[in-house]
Amino acid sequence: MAVPYRLKKAFLNLLLTISSVYFYTIRFVFWFVNYFFRERVYVTPPTDRLLLISATQAVRMISKKEISSTALVESYIHRIEQVNNTINAAVIKLFDSARQQATEVDTFMALADEEDIQKKLEERPLYGVPFTMKDALEVENEIITCGIFNRKATKCDRTAEAIKRLKAAGGILLAVTNVPEVCMWVESVNTIYGRSKNPYDARRMTGGSSGGEGALLGAAGSVVGVGSDIGGSIRMPAFFNGVFGLKPTPGVIPLIGHVPEPTGYKTHMLRIGPMCRFAEDLPLMLRIMAGENARSLNLHEPVNGKKLRVFYMEGITGSPIIQPLEDEMRFALKKAVNFLERKYDIVAQRIELPSAKHVMEYFTLSMHEDTTDPAFNKLMLCTNGTKGEVNCYTELFKYFTGNSIHTLSGIIAGIIDSRDPPFSANHTKDLLYKRDRLKRQVKELLGNDGILLFPSWPCTAMFHNEPILAPFNFCYTALWNVLSVPVVQCPLGLDSYGLPLGVQVIGNQYTDRNLIAIAQVLEEGFNGWTPAGPL
């Protein structure tokens, strides 16, 4: 006999009430323990003027011989050494090679005339500027681990295409930054390099999987960086560390050389993209990494904000496994919406996407759509010579006895991932239909001139280990990977605890320039990246 609709609704409301109490209790307990028993440590603001200019400005100043590449590189080396003991973000330091490359830039600049310099900049638009990248993009002759213990001595035999393009553009790779195990958790912690910490409050998470990158940028230890994003791995760290992060249109930036390389529907979800402190560097980085594909984005075309249609959503509602949106995040969203309304003399429209509450099912299905793809517990043993798979139940016992080479989050992810197939055939068919219907709905809603403002997360940066008890909050970012649309994460200042606030801006495929334009406007209105400081 079918369950009456009213009874179903009453039961769901009860679940949502219990869920709200559960999440509130977790937040309170972690706040209480950390507030009263652990001291807030933060990274002091930079004073070196070279750390306070964008990569775009730096290229311009190097070309005019106002600053040297060596001076810029040395400033960032000094800053990394200054902050890394606090945040543990840079795990591989390529300082010697960076200094050598900077010297070569300065030697050329000393002998070149204006015509030579202009030609060089046309060929190498990032000439002399240092950049950093997450520990999941291959670099020839370097050890890139993806947080996997068994890769800690494995050197790469190639360089990821996106990194190759940045180097060819004159960028100087300065450091590689920390990630979680197999890049599949919202905290950047592994058993090789340890845990990365938030520059605004070292008691808190940096996000994942580009968490080390986000932390280093937020601490002004880098000006531009490279992340990757399959469920929010660029946008979560960008949000928690107060910087910009772009998940671009699928297919624009090649995924060659990413560890692990995606297959099946994951190729529609995983994106490599730029992370930076200054919004004007987003198009510069995107143009370089996209190469010829940048033409499809029309990045040079101006955007008329008055002609954009603006929508907003107040988070994901109706799911008992996802934390409700906290008031401060809602206020930040509304401030951004109100700012755009005043700026462009428009009226934003609030919308709801009821089927978004099933995002965790959509995400799980999408991650398992390719049945030939290695399971998570096999990726945990990912080296050139290691075969087999990790018994995650055995590893769980070993973890609690202090004998596992894996993280608790990695082991739990392996247990969850081991259910294959994750859904019955009928349920899979139903979910595929709902997912693709939602995809069409968003595409039709946004068109070529629509943007959607959406909360970055239900709350600001959590304390370390708190996400283990709220593991599905990443659905706020993962939803847009499932739907294969570009998204930019924008900082909106700091909250009352000195933590970054932010908002996601979503557009249709190939409308990345609209998102970048809005990021630049929000930077003007909310001052963009704001260094950490005392409360």
N, C-alpha and C positions, 0 to 999 in steps of 0.2 A: 504494500500500500504506500502511495506517495506521501511524503511528509508535507503537511500544509505549509503554504508560503509564510504565513504569519509565525508559525513555530520556527521555521528556518531563520527568519529575520530576528526573532527574539533571541535565538541561540547565538547568532552572529553578534548581536549587540552585547550579549553577555561576554562572549569571547573578547570583543574589543575593549570592554571595560576592564576585564582581568588583565589584558595585554597592557593597557595604559598604566595600571597599577604596577605591573611587573617592571616596565621600562622606567617608570618614575622611581621605583625602589632602587634599581640598579644605579641610576644616575646619582641618587642621593648618597648611597653607600660609598661609591667611588669618590664622590666629591668630599664627603666627610673625612674619609681616611686620608686623602691627599691634602686637603686643606689644613687639617690639624696635625698631621704627623710627617708631612714631607714639605720641604721648602721649594717654592717656585724659583727656578733658575732660567734665565733667558739670555739670549745673545745680545750684547750691547750694540747699539747702532753704529754703522760705519762712519768714519770721519774723513777718510781719504776721498777726495773729490772724484778720482778716477773710478771709484766704485759706485758713483751716483749718476753716471751717464749711461744711456742706452747703447746697445751694440751699433745701432744705426748712427748715433752721434759719434761713437768711437771710430768707426770707419771713416767718417767725414773728417774728424780731427787728425787721424793718422795720415789721410791723403793730403791734408793741408800742412803737415809737418808740425802741428801744434802739440801733439803728444807722440811718443814712440810706442811701438808694439811692446818693446821690452818693459817699459814703465808700466803699461797696462797689465801685462802678464805677471810681473813682479807684485803688483798691487793685489791681484787675485790670489797668487801663491801665499802671500803674507796673510791675507784674510782667511784662507782655508786653514792655514796653520793656527790662526787665532781662534777660530770657532769650532774646529772639528772635534776637539776634546769634549765639547759640550753636546754636539749633535750627532757625532759619528755618522756622517753622511758620505764623505769621500773615502772610498775603500781602495782605490788604485790611483796613485798620484803619478802623473806623467810629467813631472816638473822639468826634468833635464831636457827631454825632447822638446817641450814647449819653449824653454829658454832658447834652445838652438834655433827653432823656427822663427821666434821673435827677432833674434839677431839677424837672420837672413832677410826678414822683412825690412828691418831698419837699414841694413846695408844697401838694399835696392833703393829705398826711399832717399838715402843720402846722395845717390848718384843720378837718380831719375829726374827728368824735367816734367813739366806739367802734362805734356802729351803722353809721355810714357806712363805716368801715374793714372791718367784717365783711361788709357787702354787696359792697364792692369785691373782697375776697378770694374770695368765692363766684364772682364774675364773672371775676376775673383771678388765678388761683392762683399765678402766677409773678411777681407784681407787684413791679417794681423790681429784679429779679435779672438780671444780664447772662448771655448765653449766646453760644456760637460755633457755626460750622457749616462743613462742608467745601465746597470750591469745585466743587460739582456740583449745587447746589440754587439755583434761580433766585430772585433778589431784584430787584424792579422798580427800574429806573434804576441798577443796579449791574452791573459787568462780572464775569460768572461764566464761567470759561474751560473747566472740566473738564480743565485741563492741555493744552488744544489751542491751539497757537500761533496759528492763524488766528481764534481767538475773543478775542484779547487786547484788542481794541478794541470788542467787541460788547456793548452794554448790553441787559439783559433788559427785556421789556415786561410781565412778570408776576412774581408771587412764588409759589414752591412752596407747596402747600397746607399741608404740615407746618410750614413756617416762618411762614406766615400765622397759623396757630393758636397758635404760641408767642408771636408778637407780640401777638395778640389777648388772650392770657392774661396780658399785662403783662411778658413777657420783653423784655429790651433786647439787640438784636443788636450785639455788640461787635467781632467780627472774622470774617473768612473765612479758612479754612486750606487749606494746600497739598495737592495730589493728584498722582498720576502722569498721564501722557498718556492721555487718554480713560478715566481711572480703571481701567486694566486692567494693573496690575503691582503687585508686592508691595513695591516701594520708591516713595516719593513724591518723584519727580523729574520735572521737565519743563523745556522750554527757555524758558519765560517767567519763572518764579520760582526755578528751580534746585532744589537737593536739600534736603529736610528731614532733620534729624539727631536721633538719640535722646538725650533728656535725661539718661539714665543713663550713656551713653557715646557721644559725638558721632561716634565712628568707626563706629558701627553704624546699622542701618536702623531706621526708625520703623514700617515696615509700610505697606500700602496697601490700598485706595486712600484711606481716611480717615486717612492717616499724619500729616498736619499736625495734624489734630484730636487724634489720640492723643498726639502729642508735646506739644502745648500743654496738654492736660489733665494729662499726666504731670509737666509742669514747673510745675504749679499756676498756669498762665496763664489758666485757665478753670475753672469749677466744673461746668458741664454743657454738652454739645455735641450736635450732630446729625451722624450719619454715614449711610452707606448701604452695602449689603452684597449682592453678587451671587456672591461666591466666598470671602468671609471678610473683606470690606473694613471691617467694623466690628470684628470679633473679633481679627484679626491686629494692627492698631494698638493695640487695647485691651490685648492680651497683651504686646506688646513694650514698651509704655509704662506698664504696671502699673496699669491702671484697669479699670472695668467697661464692658461693651458688650453691648447686647441686640439680637439679630436677632429681631424679633417674629413672631407668626403671620402668614402671608400674608393680605393684604387688609385688615388692621386699620388701618394707616397708609397713606393714599393716596400714590401715586407721582407725582401730577400736579406738574409742574415740575422733575422730575429730568432732568439732562443726562448722557447721552442717555436718553430715555424708552424703557422696554422694550416689547417685543411678544412674542407667542407664549408659549412656555414660560418665557421670561425673567421674565414677570410673576409666576410662581410662585417664582422664585429671588431676584429683587431685593427687598430690604427697606430701608426707611428706619427708623432706630431711634436710641435715645438712647445717649450715651456719657457717663460721669460718674466722678468720683473716689469718690463715696459711694453705697453701694447703696440707701440710703433715697430717693435721687432718681430711681431707675429707675421706680417706679410713678407718681411725679409727672409725669415727662416723657412716659411712655407714655400716661397718661390724657389729657394735653393734646393730644398729636399724634394720638391715635386718635379723639378727639371722641366722637360717639355710638357708634362701634364699640367703645369701651372696655367697654360693658355686656356684650358677649359674652365678655369675659375674666374677669368677676367678681372684679376686683382687690381689692374690699373684703372678700371672704370670707377668713377665716383659714385657714391651711394647717397641718394636723397632720402634722409630720414623721415621727412614729411610724407613720403609716399609709401613708407613701410606700414604694414598692418601688424599691430602688436597684441599678442595674447599672453596670458599668464595662467599658471596653475598653482594652487597652494598645496603641492605635494601629492603623495599617493595615499589615498584614503580607502578604508574598508578592508585592510589586510591586518590580521592580528599578529603577524610575524614581523611587521615593519614598524619601527618606532614612530609615533605620531610627531608631526612637525612642531618644534618648540617655538614659543612666541617670538624670541629674538630673531629666529630665522624667517619667520613670517613677516615681521616688521622690516627686515632687510629687503626682502622680496618686494614688499609694497613701496618702500622708499625708492627702489630702482624703477619700478613701474611708474610711480608718480613723477620721478625725474624725467623719464622719457616722454611722458604726457605733456609736461610743461615745456620741455625742450623743443618738441616737434608740433605742439598744439594739436595733439591727437587724443583719442579716447581708447585706452587699452580694453580688451575684452577678456573677462575671466571665463575659462572653459573647464570642463571636466572630461576625463577619459576614464570612464568606469572600469573598463577591462584592463586598465593598467595595474589593478590590484593583483592580477595574475602574473606579474612580471617575473617572479622567481621561477614559476613553472616554465614560462617562455624562455628564460635564460638557461635553465637546466636542459631543456629540450634542444635549444640551439647549440649548446656546447657539446651535446652528444649526437648531433645529427649525422656526423661522419663516424660510422661504426668501425672504420679501420684506424682511426686516430688512437694513438697510445693513451691508455688510462693514466690518470694522475699518479697512481702509485707506481707506474712504470717510469714516468718522467722523473720521479724522485731518484732514480738510479741512472739518470741520463748522462752517460759518457760515451766516448767513442768505442770503448771495449766492454762495458758492463751490460749484461743482459739480465732478464728476469724482472721481478717486481717486488715491491716492498709489501710485506704482510703488516698492514696498518694496525691490526689488533695486537700483534706481538710488539710492534713498535710503541703502542700506547702503554703497554706494561713496562717496556724498557725505559720509556720517557720518565715515568713516575719513580723508577729506580735509579735514574740518572745515567742510563747507559745507551740512550738513543742518539744517533747523529742527525735526527730530524726534529723539527719544531712541533710544538703541540698543535698549532694551527694547520701545519702541513699534514700531520697525521689525521686530524679530524676531516680535513678536506679530502684526503685519500679515502677515508671510510665512506663519506658521503658520495664520492665519485664512483665508488666500486659497484654501485647498483646499476647494472647494465642488462637490459635497457631500463631507463629510469621510469618509464610509463608503459601502460598496456597499449596495444595497437590502436584500440578505439580512442583512448584518451589522447594518444599522440596525434591522431588525425584531427581530433577536436581542437587541440592546442595549436596545431599548425594553422588551422583555419582562422582561429581567433587572433593569433599573432599576425598573420598576413593581412587580415582585415584591419587591425589596428594600424599596421604599417601604411595601408592605403588611406586610411582615415587621416593620419597625420600629414601624409604627402598632399592630399587634397586640401586640407586646412591651410597649410603654409604656402603652397604654391611657390612662386619665385619672389614674392615680396612680403612674406610673412615671417615673423620671428616669435618664439615662445620663450618667456622667462619662467624658470623653474627653480625651486630651491636646490642648493648644492648638495645638501644632506639634511637629515632631520634635526641635526644639532651641530654645534661647533666641535672642534677636535676633542675626542674622548681621551680619558686617561689610558695609560698602557694596560693592556689585557682586558679592558672593558668591552671591546668589540666581540670578544669570545662569547659574551652573554647577550649580544645584540648583533648576530652575524649577518643579518639580512638588510641592514641599513644601506648597504651598497646598491640596493635596487634603485635608489634615487639616481644613480649614474648608469647602472647597467641597462635600464629601460631603453636608453637611447643607443646603446650598442646593439641591442636586439632589433631595434627599428632601423639601424644602419643610416643614421643621419648625422651630419656634422654638429658639433657643440663646442662652444668656447666657455671656459670658466673665468669669471671676472671677480677680483677682490672688491669689497665694499667697505673698507675700513675695519676697525676693531670693535669688539663688544666690550661689555663692562669688566670682563676678566682679562682684557688685553689680547684676546684671540681673534684671528681673522674671520670676518663675515664674507659672504660671497653669493653669487647667483650664477646659474647656468643659462646660457642663451642658445636656443636650438633653432636650426634652420633646415631647409630642404637640401638635398644633395646639390652640390655645385653652387650653393649660395654662400659659400664661406666668406666672401667679401662683405656681405651684409653683417655677418657675425663679428668680423674684425672691426668694421666701422662702429658697431655698437660697443664693442670692447673699448675702443678709443674714446668714445663719448662718455662711457661710464667712468673711465679713468679720469677724465676732466672733472666729472661731477663728484667723484668720491675719492680722488687723489691717488688711486691705484695702490701700488705696493706701499705699505706703511711699515717701517722698521719696528721691531719689538722694543719695548721700553717699560719703565716702572709703572705700576698701577696708580 
